[in-house]
Amino acid sequence: MDLRERLARSLRREREAAALSVSELARRAGVSKATISQLESGSGNPSVETLWAIGDALGVPFATLVEERAPAARLIRLGEHTGVPSAASPYAATLLSAAAPGTRRDIYLIQAEPGEPRRSVPHRSGTTEHVVLVSGRALVGPDDDPQLLHPGDYLSYAGDAPHVFEARMPGTSAVLISELR
């Protein structure tokens, strides 16, 4: 099942579980009603920002909207799955592992190129992000104190405050773990 089909199914499931109309979800997320309708029909092409806003409006992690149920053993080869692109920067997030019921962490592969930084609005209260830079170089972390990371560097920071990911070299990639306490 491709990303659009998974998103359509999970978005409708979560919206109905929250007992929200398409109009009310659109209002809460700050997106158009047409955008929600397109996503639920499998014809939309959302940005990372749109999915985060919808997830926040539904009170669910981003991963809940794009997760793919997998067997016990799961191998994801680089390039097998398409990431969700940012609308504002050369940045894409690919969900590698969604939190299982009762847990509160998601794992993403981040791929970014130099250009406009990916600026994130605060996520749910209690969110911590963990980043391990795999390749390239990137300025990462809280808006008021980002750190320059090199391959192998690890950084954790509050994800419930404004933060940034800015690639400083072509081919920059990182593993990001989003954890909710």
N, CA, C and O of each residue as an XYZ file, in Angstrom:
724
protein
N       0.851     -1.174      0.000
C       0.000      0.000      0.000
C       0.896      1.237      0.000
O       1.809      1.336      0.820
N       0.648      2.177     -0.906
C       1.502      3.361     -0.990
C       1.118      4.398      0.068
O       0.106      4.267      0.756
N       1.949      5.425      0.175
C       1.782      6.451      1.202
C       0.410      7.115      1.130
O      -0.227      7.316      2.164
N      -0.051      7.454     -0.056
C      -1.343      8.139     -0.175
C      -2.491      7.263      0.331
O      -3.404      7.757      0.993
N      -2.447      5.972      0.021
C      -3.496      5.061      0.493
C      -3.451      4.922      2.012
O      -4.489      4.956      2.673
N      -2.239      4.764      2.571
C      -2.101      4.651      4.029
C      -2.600      5.916      4.705
O      -3.319      5.852      5.702
N      -2.218      7.067      4.161
C      -2.629      8.337      4.731
C      -4.146      8.495      4.675
O      -4.763      8.916      5.654
N      -4.746      8.161      3.544
C      -6.207      8.282      3.395
C      -6.920      7.432      4.445
O      -7.853      7.895      5.100
N      -6.478      6.196      4.596
C      -7.110      5.275      5.548
C      -6.927      5.739      6.993
O      -7.883      5.760      7.768
N      -5.706      6.107      7.348
C      -5.452      6.482      8.747
C      -6.059      7.843      9.090
O      -6.522      8.042     10.212
N      -6.063      8.769      8.150
C      -6.655     10.076      8.423
C      -8.153      9.952      8.687
O      -8.666     10.528      9.646
N      -8.843      9.214      7.852
C     -10.282      9.011      8.058
C     -10.532      8.293      9.393
O     -11.436      8.667     10.140
N      -9.731      7.266      9.688
C      -9.885      6.514     10.941
C      -9.722      7.435     12.146
O     -10.545      7.410     13.062
N      -8.665      8.249     12.151
C      -8.387      9.123     13.287
C      -9.402     10.257     13.395
O      -9.797     10.631     14.499
N      -9.825     10.803     12.263
C     -10.825     11.881     12.289
C     -12.146     11.360     12.836
O     -12.778     12.017     13.663
N     -12.568     10.186     12.382
C     -13.824      9.611     12.864
C     -13.725      9.218     14.331
O     -14.692      9.369     15.078
N     -12.559      8.712     14.755
C     -12.370      8.351     16.168
C     -12.455      9.590     17.057
O     -12.900      9.509     18.202
N     -12.028     10.729     16.528
C     -12.096     11.989     17.275
C     -13.463     12.656     17.145
O     -13.705     13.712     17.729
N     -14.350     12.035     16.377
C     -15.713     12.558     16.148
C     -15.683     13.982     15.590
O     -16.443     14.851     16.017
N     -14.775     14.200     14.614
C     -14.668     15.509     13.988
C     -15.169     15.454     12.550
O     -14.955     14.470     11.841
N     -15.830     16.510     12.136
C     -16.200     16.632     10.727
C     -14.961     17.060      9.947
O     -13.973     17.509     10.529
N     -15.023     16.919      8.644
C     -13.932     17.388      7.791
C     -13.721     18.885      8.018
O     -12.584     19.345      8.122
N     -14.808     19.637      8.094
C     -14.721     21.087      8.297
C     -14.050     21.439      9.618
O     -13.197     22.325      9.667
N     -14.433     20.748     10.686
C     -13.859     21.050     11.992
C     -12.380     20.690     12.044
O     -11.585     21.447     12.601
N     -11.991     19.547     11.472
C     -10.574     19.175     11.443
C      -9.781     20.208     10.649
O      -8.699     20.620     11.068
N     -10.315     20.626      9.511
C      -9.633     21.640      8.696
C      -9.437     22.920      9.489
O      -8.360     23.516      9.449
N     -10.458     23.345     10.204
C     -10.369     24.569     11.012
C      -9.291     24.434     12.078
O      -8.454     25.322     12.237
N      -9.313     23.322     12.807
C      -8.335     23.116     13.889
C      -6.906     23.018     13.376
O      -5.973     23.479     14.033
N      -6.735     22.415     12.200
C      -5.398     22.231     11.637
C      -4.911     23.451     10.867
O      -3.724     23.558     10.560
N      -5.822     24.373     10.552
C      -5.437     25.549      9.788
C      -5.180     25.251      8.323
O      -4.368     25.913      7.677
N      -5.884     24.240      7.796
C      -5.780     23.898      6.376
C      -7.176     23.970      5.766
O      -8.168     24.094      6.486
N      -7.249     23.894      4.465
C      -8.556     23.982      3.818
C      -9.321     22.658      3.938
O      -8.732     21.587      4.084
N     -10.641     22.770      3.873
C     -11.505     21.598      3.870
C     -11.178     20.730      2.655
O     -11.203     19.502      2.740
N     -10.876     21.367      1.532
C     -10.529     20.635      0.310
C      -9.274     19.783      0.520
O      -9.182     18.669      0.004
N      -8.310     20.311      1.279
C      -7.080     19.553      1.546
C      -7.406     18.280      2.311
O      -6.923     17.205      1.955
N      -8.213     18.385      3.353
C      -8.593     17.195      4.131
C      -9.336     16.209      3.232
O      -9.044     15.013      3.256
N     -10.275     16.687      2.455
C     -11.049     15.815      1.565
C     -10.147     15.109      0.556
O     -10.311     13.916      0.301
N      -9.196     15.847     -0.017
C      -8.275     15.241     -0.982
C      -7.417     14.170     -0.318
O      -7.194     13.103     -0.890
N      -6.940     14.456      0.884
C      -6.107     13.473      1.586
C      -6.902     12.218      1.912
O      -6.393     11.107      1.767
N      -8.141     12.385      2.350
C      -8.961     11.217      2.684
C      -9.359     10.419      1.453
O      -9.659      9.230      1.562
N      -9.368     11.046      0.293
C      -9.696     10.317     -0.937
C      -8.457      9.698     -1.571
O      -8.561      8.960     -2.551
N      -7.287      9.995     -1.017
C      -6.051      9.433     -1.549
C      -5.480     10.217     -2.717
O      -4.567      9.743     -3.392
N      -6.006     11.414     -2.965
C      -5.517     12.190     -4.102
C      -4.642     13.368     -3.690
O      -4.087     14.048     -4.554
N      -4.509     13.621     -2.407
C      -3.710     14.757     -1.947
C      -2.230     14.443     -1.929
O      -1.831     13.279     -1.919
N      -1.424     15.475     -1.925
C       0.032     15.355     -1.870
C       0.540     16.306     -0.785
O       1.024     17.394     -1.100
N       0.437     15.912      0.487
C       0.704     16.833      1.590
C       2.182     17.079      1.843
O       3.039     16.287      1.451
N       2.460     18.188      2.502
C       3.813     18.488      2.971
C       3.945     17.991      4.411
O       2.955     17.651      5.057
N       5.165     17.955      4.891
C       5.421     17.602      6.289
C       4.643     18.546      7.208
O       4.044     18.114      8.193
N       4.660     19.846      6.872
C       3.997     20.835      7.705
C       2.494     20.561      7.815
O       1.918     20.677      8.897
N       1.866     20.200      6.700
C       0.432     19.909      6.705
C       0.133     18.694      7.573
O      -0.812     18.713      8.362
N       0.935     17.633      7.432
C       0.682     16.424      8.232
C       0.913     16.672      9.716
O       0.176     16.138     10.545
N       1.924     17.474     10.076
C       2.143     17.788     11.492
C       0.948     18.558     12.038
O       0.480     18.282     13.142
N       0.449     19.532     11.260
C      -0.687     20.340     11.715
C      -1.926     19.471     11.907
O      -2.649     19.634     12.890
N      -2.177     18.556     10.984
C      -3.335     17.659     11.093
C      -3.165     16.726     12.290
O      -4.104     16.523     13.059
N      -1.972     16.162     12.446
C      -1.718     15.289     13.595
C      -1.922     16.016     14.913
O      -2.539     15.481     15.834
N      -1.402     17.242     15.003
C      -1.592     18.033     16.223
C      -3.071     18.311     16.467
O      -3.539     18.234     17.603
N      -3.809     18.633     15.404
C      -5.247     18.906     15.549
C      -6.015     17.666     15.999
O      -7.020     17.776     16.703
N      -5.548     16.496     15.598
C      -6.197     15.241     15.995
C      -5.673     14.719     17.338
O      -6.261     13.813     17.929
N      -4.566     15.298     17.814
C      -3.963     14.816     19.058
C      -3.234     13.503     18.879
O      -3.132     12.712     19.817
N      -2.715     13.260     17.655
C      -1.965     12.028     17.379
C      -0.616     12.398     16.782
O      -0.487     13.454     16.162
N       0.387     11.551     16.956
C       1.686     11.819     16.341
C       1.593     11.748     14.814
O       0.735     11.059     14.262
N       2.473     12.457     14.162
C       2.618     12.435     12.703
C       2.642     10.989     12.205
O       2.007     10.658     11.203
N       3.376     10.137     12.912
C       3.550      8.752     12.492
C       2.237      7.997     12.378
O       2.105      7.121     11.523
N       1.273      8.316     13.215
C      -0.021      7.640     13.173
C      -0.680      7.818     11.817
O      -1.421      6.945     11.364
N      -0.414      8.943     11.166
C      -1.041      9.231      9.878
C      -0.360      8.516      8.710
O      -1.002      8.265      7.690
N       0.922      8.186      8.838
C       1.648      7.617      7.699
C       2.177      6.205      7.937
O       2.819      5.624      7.063
N       1.906      5.653      9.124
C       2.483      4.356      9.456
C       1.973      3.249      8.547
O       0.863      3.296      8.018
N       2.827      2.258      8.391
C       2.480      1.061      7.644
C       2.669     -0.116      8.595
O       3.763     -0.338      9.115
N       1.611     -0.854      8.812
C       1.720     -2.020      9.698
C       2.708     -3.000      9.078
O       2.642     -3.293      7.884
N       3.616     -3.498      9.892
C       4.682     -4.358      9.370
C       4.754     -5.666     10.144
O       4.318     -5.737     11.293
N       5.304     -6.704      9.514
C       5.529     -7.968     10.228
C       6.618     -7.777     11.282
O       7.227     -6.710     11.362
N       6.864     -8.814     12.091
C       7.816     -8.726     13.197
C       9.207     -8.277     12.731
O       9.810     -7.416     13.370
N       9.719     -8.827     11.656
C      11.015     -8.405     11.123
C      10.753     -7.474      9.949
O       9.912     -7.752      9.095
N      11.482     -6.372      9.918
C      11.232     -5.388      8.867
C      12.551     -4.790      8.399
O      13.339     -4.289      9.201
N      12.779     -4.849      7.107
C      13.969     -4.268      6.502
C      13.516     -3.172      5.552
O      12.666     -3.390      4.690
N      14.088     -2.007      5.721
C      13.797     -0.899      4.811
C      15.118     -0.504      4.171
O      16.041     -0.058      4.852
N      15.200     -0.667      2.881
C      16.412     -0.291      2.159
C      16.297      1.163      1.719
O      15.222      1.637      1.352
N      17.425      1.855      1.764
C      17.461      3.247      1.354
C      16.876      3.376     -0.040
O      17.271      2.646     -0.949
N      15.959      4.277     -0.213
C      15.354      4.515     -1.512
C      14.101      3.712     -1.793
O      13.439      3.949     -2.804
N      13.746      2.750     -0.912
C      12.539      1.945     -1.138
C      11.271      2.704     -0.816
O      10.225      2.435     -1.407
N      11.338      3.633      0.096
C      10.158      4.384      0.502
C      10.368      5.865      0.242
O      11.453      6.400      0.470
N       9.338      6.509     -0.230
C       9.393      7.934     -0.500
C       9.093      8.694      0.774
O       8.125      8.397      1.473
N       9.926      9.676      1.072
C       9.689     10.516      2.230
C       8.633     11.561      1.935
O       8.244     11.768      0.786
N       8.179     12.210      2.983
C       7.216     13.301      2.855
C       8.030     14.587      2.793
O       8.754     14.904      3.736
N       7.918     15.340      1.681
C       8.744     16.544      1.535
C       8.202     17.724      2.318
O       7.012     17.800      2.623
N       9.098     18.636      2.634
C       8.717     19.917      3.233
C       8.273     20.843      2.115
O       8.794     20.769      1.002
N       7.323     21.705      2.400
C       6.887     22.695      1.413
C       7.822     23.890      1.392
O       7.840     24.643      0.418
N       8.604     24.080      2.459
C       9.381     25.304      2.604
C      10.889     25.122      2.494
O      11.617     26.113      2.447
N      11.382     23.884      2.452
C      12.828     23.684      2.432
C      13.166     22.359      1.763
O      12.301     21.493      1.630
N      14.438     22.193      1.335
C      14.851     20.928      0.717
C      15.065     19.859      1.789
O      16.197     19.590      2.190
N      13.988     19.262      2.241
C      13.970     18.391      3.417
C      12.855     17.373      3.218
O      11.766     17.722      2.762
N      13.122     16.120      3.556
C      12.087     15.087      3.507
C      12.245     14.175      4.715
O      13.362     13.883      5.143
N      11.109     13.725      5.265
C      11.101     12.822      6.420
C      10.452     11.507      6.002
O       9.332     11.496      5.492
N      11.157     10.404      6.219
C      10.638      9.074      5.932
C      10.442      8.350      7.257
O      11.400      8.153      8.005
N       9.211      7.955      7.551
C       8.942      7.222      8.778
C       9.533      5.832      8.655
O       9.179      5.084      7.745
N      10.438      5.478      9.570
C      11.027      4.148      9.589
C      10.290      3.232     10.549
O      10.122      2.043     10.275
N       9.849      3.782     11.673
C       9.159      2.972     12.670
C       8.215      3.847     13.476
O       8.631      4.817     14.111
N       6.947      3.492     13.442
C       5.944      4.194     14.245
C       5.870      3.537     15.613
O       6.107      2.337     15.754
N       5.543      4.330     16.606
C       5.411      3.805     17.963
C       4.299      2.771     18.020
O       3.220      2.970     17.463
N       4.569      1.687     18.683
C       3.550      0.664     18.898
C       2.552      1.188     19.922
O       2.875      2.092     20.692
N       1.344      0.632     19.942
C       0.371      1.081     20.951
C       0.984      1.034     22.350
O       1.617      0.047     22.725
N       0.791      2.100     23.109
C       1.314      2.160     24.468
C       2.716      2.730     24.562
O       3.197      2.995     25.664
N       3.389      2.928     23.422
C       4.718      3.543     23.441
C       4.623      4.915     22.803
O       3.616      5.258     22.183
N       5.668      5.687     22.961
C       5.608      7.073     22.501
C       6.896      7.496     21.814
O       7.546      8.448     22.245
N       7.266      6.803     20.755
C       8.433      7.202     19.994
C       8.265      6.776     18.540
O       7.702      5.723     18.239
N       8.767      7.619     17.654
C       8.766      7.336     16.223
C      10.182      7.567     15.715
O      10.907      8.411     16.241
N      10.575      6.812     14.684
C      11.920      6.928     14.119
C      11.794      7.329     12.652
O      11.016      6.746     11.897
N      12.578      8.337     12.265
C      12.544      8.867     10.902
C      13.941      8.906     10.305
O      14.932      9.032     11.024
N      14.011      8.797      8.993
C      15.230      9.093      8.255
C      15.014     10.471      7.646
O      14.034     10.694      6.936
N      15.922     11.390      7.922
C      15.854     12.745      7.393
C      16.878     12.875      6.272
O      18.037     12.496      6.435
N      16.449     13.406      5.148
C      17.356     13.687      4.033
C      17.163     15.151      3.671
O      16.042     15.600      3.428
N      18.265     15.890      3.636
C      18.159     17.334      3.410
C      19.318     17.832      2.565
O      20.396     17.238      2.525
N      19.058     18.932      1.898
C      20.070     19.590      1.069
C      20.205     21.034      1.546
O      19.283     21.574      2.156
N      21.350     21.661      1.271
C      21.514     23.062      1.643
C      20.425     23.922      0.993
O      19.964     23.631     -0.110
N      20.039     24.945      1.669
C      18.984     25.835      1.196
C      18.216     26.350      2.388
O      18.760     26.489      3.484
N      16.968     26.625      2.170
C      16.116     27.141      3.252
C      16.056     26.124      4.389
O      15.780     24.951      4.134
N      16.307     26.535      5.637
C      16.242     25.601      6.770
C      14.817     25.077      6.985
O      13.849     25.758      6.645
N      14.691     23.893      7.535
C      13.390     23.329      7.931
C      13.127     23.826      9.336
O      13.762     23.375     10.289
N      12.198     24.749      9.468
C      11.828     25.303     10.770
C      10.566     24.602     11.245
O       9.560     24.565     10.535
N      10.623     24.053     12.434
C       9.487     23.318     12.990
C       8.830     24.112     14.104
O       9.500     24.678     14.968
N       7.515     24.142     14.067
C       6.768     24.730     15.170
C       6.779     23.719     16.309
O       7.027     22.537     16.074
N       6.519     24.152     17.521
C       6.531     23.215     18.658
C       5.540     22.062     18.460
O       4.412     22.256     18.007
N       5.997     20.862     18.814
C       5.139     19.675     18.786
C       4.430     19.582     20.137
O       4.504     20.506     20.947
N       3.753     18.482     20.373
C       3.014     18.302     21.619
C       3.923     18.479     22.829
O       5.103     18.133     22.789
N       3.361     19.020     23.897
C       4.096     19.232     25.131
C       4.700     17.918     25.613
O       4.027     16.887     25.627
N       5.959     17.957     26.004
C       6.652     16.762     26.475
C       7.426     16.041     25.388
O       8.017     14.994     25.653
N       7.440     16.576     24.159
C       8.167     15.935     23.056
C       9.655     16.257     23.152
O      10.038     17.409     23.352
N      10.486     15.230     23.009
C      11.937     15.386     22.908
C      12.355     14.786     21.577
O      11.876     13.716     21.198
N      13.238     15.461     20.871
C      13.773     14.918     19.625
C      15.229     14.541     19.838
O      15.985     15.260     20.492
N      15.612     13.393     19.271
C      16.973     12.879     19.322
C      17.451     12.780     17.881
O      16.767     12.191     17.044
N      18.618     13.346     17.579
C      19.143     13.322     16.219
C      20.557     12.762     16.228
O      21.404     13.177     17.020
N      20.797     11.794     15.316
C      22.143     11.299     15.056
C      22.435     11.640     13.603
O      21.751     11.152     12.703
N      23.439     12.467     13.367
C      23.776     12.822     12.000
C      24.527     11.661     11.355
O      25.502     11.154     11.911
N      24.066     11.251     10.188
C      24.658     10.120      9.475
C      25.669     10.605      8.441
O      26.770     10.062      8.346
N      25.299     11.628      7.667
C      26.207     12.137      6.634
C      26.016     13.636      6.476
O      24.977     14.191      6.836
N      27.056     14.289      5.921
C      26.986     15.727      5.681
C      27.296     16.519      6.929
O      28.081     16.105      7.783
N      26.655     17.671      7.008
C      26.808     18.552      8.158
C      25.502     19.319      8.278
O      24.909     19.685      7.263
N      25.040     19.571      9.506
C      23.757     20.269      9.688
C      23.748     21.068     10.971
O      24.368     20.701     11.969
N      23.024     22.177     10.914
C      22.745     23.004     12.079
C      21.388     22.530     12.597
O      20.383     22.627     11.892
N      21.359     22.015     13.833
C      20.171     21.338     14.355
C      19.904     21.773     15.791
O      20.830     22.039     16.558
N      18.612     21.840     16.142
C      18.250     22.047     17.534
C      17.319     23.211     17.742
O      16.666     23.672     16.807
N      17.257     23.695     18.988
C      16.365     24.804     19.318
C      16.706     26.036     18.487
O      17.875     26.307     18.213
N      15.670     26.781     18.087
C      15.890     27.996     17.295
C      16.892     28.936     17.941
O      17.678     29.576     17.243
N      16.876     29.029     19.261
C      17.746     29.978     19.953
C      19.142     29.440     20.259
O      19.989     30.191     20.743
N      19.409     28.147     19.986
C      20.730     27.583     20.260
C      20.995     26.326     19.429
O      21.260     25.265     19.994
N      20.928     26.428     18.080
C      21.195     25.235     17.270
C      22.678     24.860     17.318
O      23.536     25.710     17.554
N      22.961     23.591     17.094
C      24.327     23.080     17.147
C      24.731     22.575     15.767
O      23.906     22.034     15.030
N      26.013     22.755     15.420
C      26.532     22.238     14.160
C      26.933     20.784     14.388
O      27.830     20.496     15.180
N      26.262     19.871     13.686
C      26.528     18.442     13.845
C      27.347     17.914     12.671
O      27.187     18.345     11.529
N      28.234     16.961     12.991
C      29.039     16.237     12.009
C      28.629     14.768     12.076
O      27.985     14.363     13.044
N      28.985     13.958     11.074
C      28.597     12.539     11.099
C      28.974     11.863     12.416
O      30.098     11.981     12.903
N      27.998     11.153     12.971
C      28.193     10.449     14.237
C      27.785     11.254     15.454
O      27.617     10.683     16.532
N      27.618     12.572     15.318
C      27.211     13.401     16.457
C      25.758     13.112     16.822
O      24.930     12.822     15.959
N      25.469     13.198     18.115
C      24.122     12.997     18.661
C      23.706     14.257     19.411
O      24.506     14.855     20.130
N      22.445     14.653     19.237
C      21.899     15.807     19.942
C      20.475     15.494     20.347
O      19.714     14.923     19.565
N      20.109     15.865     21.567
C      18.697     15.794     21.976
C      18.281     17.188     22.411
O      19.085     17.956     22.938
N      16.999     17.505     22.179
C      16.489     18.836     22.496
C      14.973     18.761     22.631
O      14.344     17.795     22.199
N      14.403     19.787     23.231
C      12.957     19.857     23.414
C      12.290     20.062     22.057
O      12.555     21.046     21.366
N      11.430     19.129     21.688
C      10.686     19.237     20.437
C       9.412     20.047     20.617
O       8.714     20.343     19.648
N       9.111     20.406     21.872
C       7.906     21.201     22.129
C       8.221     22.699     22.187
O       7.469     23.486     22.762
N       9.352     23.074     21.575
C       9.740     24.472     21.385
C      10.163     24.607     19.918
O      10.494     23.601     19.290
N      10.162     25.813     19.358
C      10.583     25.973     17.964
C      11.995     25.421     17.755
O      12.887     25.649     18.572
N      12.186     24.687     16.644
C      13.495     24.106     16.361
C      13.762     24.091     14.860
O      12.872     24.346     14.048
N      15.011     23.784     14.515
C      15.455     23.918     13.128
C      16.335     22.739     12.722
O      17.019     22.139     13.551
N      16.302     22.420     11.424
C      17.233     21.477     10.803
C      17.675     22.135      9.507
O      16.877     22.323      8.589
N      18.969     22.488      9.439
C      19.499     23.146      8.247
C      20.710     22.387      7.732
O      21.754     22.360      8.383
N      20.573     21.769      6.563
C      21.693     21.060      5.942
C      22.755     22.074      5.541
O      22.446     23.124      4.978
N      24.003     21.749      5.835
C      25.111     22.620      5.473
C      25.975     22.021      4.370
O      26.891     22.669      3.863
N      25.671     20.760      3.999
C      26.401     20.086      2.924
C      25.411     19.273      2.104
O      24.408     18.799      2.637
N      25.684     19.105      0.803
C      24.828     18.224     -0.002
C      24.856     16.798      0.552
O      25.864     16.348      1.097
N      23.730     16.099      0.401
C      23.652     14.709      0.849
C      23.588     14.541      2.351
O      23.968     13.488      2.863
N      23.122     15.536      3.069
C      23.022     15.436      4.517
C      21.869     14.497      4.886
O      20.775     14.583      4.326
N      22.136     13.605      5.832
C      21.084     12.706      6.321
C      21.263     12.478      7.809
O      22.361     12.592      8.353
N      20.139     12.149      8.457
C      20.159     11.934      9.902
C      19.056     10.962     10.286
O      18.084     10.779      9.552
N      19.218     10.357     11.419
C      18.151      9.578     12.035
C      17.574     10.453     13.134
O      18.308     10.965     13.980
N      16.265     10.624     13.120
C      15.579     11.434     14.123
C      14.593     10.547     14.873
O      13.793      9.838     14.262
N      14.657     10.593     16.183
C      13.721      9.876     17.026
C      12.905     10.913     17.776
O      13.458     11.734     18.507
N      11.594     10.878     17.596
C      10.686     11.779     18.285
C      10.053     10.996     19.428
O       9.428      9.958     19.212
N      10.218     11.498     20.631
C       9.763     10.800     21.836
C       8.815     11.696     22.612
O       9.092     12.880     22.803
N       7.710     11.144     23.053
C       6.742     11.899     23.852
C       6.700     11.294     25.242
O       6.489     10.092     25.404
N       6.902     12.139     26.244
C       6.897     11.645     27.633
C       5.573     11.972     28.281
O       5.360     11.645     29.448
